[in-house]
Amino acid sequence: MDLAAKLTMLRKQSGMSQYEVAQRLGIKRPRYNAWEQGIAKPRADMIHLVASLFDVSIDELLGQPEDAGEIYEKLTSVVELFQSHGFTVKLDLSSGIIPEETVILGTAGNTLMRVHVNKLLIHADAVLTQVQNKAAEVEEDWTAEELNMIEAYKKFLRSQRSQNG
């Protein structure tokens, strides 16, 4: 995947607009758009900022391939780390294809967090802390159906809040 496509994919995964990315990088939107279109490329100093913003390594951003065995080993150790704390990482590596996103489940089997596998690889300890905090907020005795109802109600309240200004 070329840099332009990688930038587009990472931006969409982050849920940000081109304007928001450009603003966070301290540049104008047309300049960032030119990067996504492949018309121009970011300078080396901007590559560091972009990688940091999207929470990826520079090698990953620039498309430097990592050894598949090394990635598999890292993921296996990350999964074991989460299991040692009572969490389940829903990650099937048997196909040899590493998914973009995975789900982390609590002890009751409820979804605590969706996370990009790259973020999980690079920042496993930080993600574990986030999951632990989320687990502390969520009472583990909620059923999956109840948690879905709670999330739906939260969305409803947010929509009401945004309508009321």
N, C-alpha and C positions, 0 to 999 in steps of 0.2 A: 504494500500500500504506500503510495507516495505521500509526501508531507501535506499537500493540500487536502487530500482525502482524509488523512489522519486528523488534521485540525478540525475539519467539518465533523467527523465522527465524535471526537472528544468534546467539542462544543455542544453537540446535540445530547450526548450522554450526560453532560453537566446540567442541561436544562437552561443554559444561558443563550441569549441572543448575541448576534455579532456585535451589536452596540455595547452590551454588557461586558463582553470579553475585551473589546477595544478599550473601554473605560477603565477596566481593572489593570490593563497593561499600560495605560497612560498614552494611548495612541488614538488616532481618529479611525472611525469605522471603515472608511474606504480603504485605508491601508491594510487593516485586518482582512477585509473582504478580498483584497488582491492576493493575500496569502492563501485563502481558501480556494480562490479561483485558479491558483497556480501561476498567476501573472507575475508575482514577485515572491521573494522568500525573506523570512525574517533574518536580521543580523544575528551574529553569534550571541550578543548580549541579550537579545530578545528571546532566543531559544531557551535560555535558562529561566526567564520569567514565565514563558508559556508552559514549560514543563512543570514548573512549580504551581502555576495556576490550575492546571489540569491534574495535578498530583500523579505525574508519571515521570519515569526516568528520561534523561535526554536520549539514551540509546533507544528506548521504546518510541519516543516522539519521532526520532529520525529514522526509525525502522531498522535498527541494527538487530539482526536476529540473535536470540539467545539459544543456547543449546537446549533442545527439547527435554533431554534427561535432567538437566539442571532445573528447569522450570517445574518438571514433575516432582523432583525431590523437594523443592521449596514449597510447592503446594501441599505435598504430603505432610511436611513438618508443620505447616500452618494449620491444616485440618487437625492434626494431633494436638497442637496447642489449644485449639478451641475445645476439642473433646475433653482435654484434661480439666477444663473449667466448666464442663457440663453442657456445652453447646454443640449443636450439630451443624456442620457446613454441608449443604446439599450440593455436592460436586461430584459428577460422574466423570472420571478420567479414563474409563475403560475403552472409550472410542478412540483415544489418542488426540481428540480435539478439545482444546481448552475453551470453555464458554466465556463470553464477555462478562456475564453477570452470574451471581450465585445468591442463595438465600441462606441466612443463618437462623436456626431454630433454637428456641428455648427448651428447657427441660420438659415442658409439657407438650412440645411439638408445635408450638405456635411460632409464627414468623416474627422475628425481632427486627430483622434488617435485611434489605437487599443491598448488595455491594458489588462493585465492579471487581473482577478477579485481579486486575492489575493493581488496584488500590490495596486489595487484600495481600498481595505479594509484597508490595513495597512498604506498606504501613501496617503490618499485622498487629503489632502491639497497640497502636492507636485505635484500630478497628475493634480489637478485643475490649478495650476500655469503653468505647462507645456502646458495644453490645452489652457489657456488664451494666452500664448505666441504664440502658433501655430495659434490661431485664429487671432492674430494681424498680423502675417506674411501673412496669406492667406486672400485675398480679398473675402469677403463673397458673392460677386455677381457672382462667378464662378459657372457654372453648374457642376453637377457630371461628365458629359461627358468631359467637359473641364479640370476638375481636374485630371481625368484619363489620358487624353492626356499629361498633364504637367508631371505627374508621369512617364509615359512611356518615355517621352523625357529626363527626368532626368536619368532614367536607361540607356538610349542610350548614354548619355554624359558620365556617369560613365564607361560604357563598353569601350568607345572610349579612355577615360583617362587611364584606366588600360592597354589597348592594346598598347598605345603610351608610356607607361612606367613611 
